């Protein structure tokens, strides 16, 4: 039992000044993009002096639909919220760009370059790491119209449903194996490499060491709870709850902070006349009770299912309010049907 | 009780969460499934085994007083740290000291069934191995020298007994007419060469093995493992071909000298 009340809201995240990386993830179709957009909006509204970036790494991008505004791989300011920008990046093409742009740091015609790509691709998590590096570089290179670099205070990631985005958290140990594999291969071609000069081999190892250093640094930041947090999004159904618990356990194993869970699409149909809604609400309550017990030390945010699509800045603002001020079915019931139609 | 700061609350909650997860992770999933023999797996989809993940206490700075320090790390600095490390090409690229040690410790053994040190072995040879190799080279050169001398002497002896003083057949630079009779010099030469080749091939396995620095060692790197044995056989027979050519050269030289003396 808590000695103090654990707020059922994301106020702690919004007011947590040192947070730099916020990941929002969960199984598909639970309202991840809506939640990540809402979090980004609340951050921007609460801290108007800071600059925020919301980035989608889901190949099936939804940010443009959520905000009803076209976004691309370059950051674009959200209409009506000047300190919030959005970006949609496809991680797989970023990886291809990484390889094509000589990410290995070696000559394209060099046979060792092809070998490195082949071995690289066989290590789990390495694709995600490389594509993530490219995403980070892309963020770093964002420029204003006057060519000055844009600086963001916090970045919110709308991650892909599978959660494989964070597989690179297990990279440090797998990179050790990668380095060993390279050493083995270079040993077999030892005379050839020696004939070509030892510089190639040294350069390759240097590059691998560099990658390892970068990945280690990324891990270090993502494992710091003052810098990074992961918000789980789910719905009040069996499979979603099960997947959420597994996700939390895995993230905890990789020392990534998870302190908030958003439960979407709740009916709050206690006094509803609709039999179907009443039946579904009964089912949702069963799992909500389980969540209350399992997640008593988490910020468990219960979000309502509204009467219309949550699209556009106006609707997102209305919806995102409940991330900070818990939804009260009696006090806020008018909001359910007050969304703009798009 | 004094009011807890936001940071302290976060830390306390974090510790509670970690403690509960560490103690009851399987039970939690079981609680969700509601059945003991649930068909749903509890294995993690992210990894099959626990990775070697560094302890967070090494990376964290304690923030008990609620502040993250006098200066909050800026996003620029964080991005710089993530991306900028190792990109400074002005700094001489020196691998960390434990880097090679780490790699060697996880490097799988390069020794296979063959005990012969083949060219292209993965690790740098030790001082002892270099000296042994040098000694083996010396022994091999000594053997080849002796073998070559023996062959040359045999060829010259053959020339002497089959040609010198032979009245019906003598070497000349002039074109000879037919009818001077046949000579079995070449037959004997061929028999001699075949004999020496067989002796060398049989003796090859007992010869001291050395690292081959010639072009063949480079070519060997491209040869698939499956064909290595045949490649080594070709390399072995290369010596035989060289012997033949050398002996033939000596024979031709001897014939030339005789022709010159006869003129």
Interface residues (C-beta under 8 A of the other chain):
Chain A: X2 X4 X6 X12 X15 X16 X17 X18 X20 X124 X133 X136 X137 X139 X140 X151 X152 X153 X154 X155 X163 X164 X166 X167 X169 X170 X172 X173 X174 X176 X177 X179 X180 X183 X184 X186 X187 X188 X189 X190 X191 X192 X195 X202 X205 X206 X209 X210 X213 X214 X216 X217 X218 X219 X220 X221 X223 X224 X225 X226 X227 X238 X241 X242 X245 X246 X248 X249 X250 X252 X253 X254 X255 X257 X258 X259 X290 X293 X294 X297 X298
Chain B: X4 X6 X9 X10 X13 X14 X16 X17 X18 X20 X21 X25 X28 X29 X31 X32 X33 X40 X42 X44 X45 X46 X47 X50 X51 X52 X53 X54 X56 X59 X60 X63 X68 X72 X73 X74 X75 X76 X78 X79 X81 X82 X83 X85 X86 X87 X93 X95 X96 X99 X102 X103 X104 X106 X107 X108 X110 X119 X120 X121 X122 X123 X217 X218 X220 X221 X222
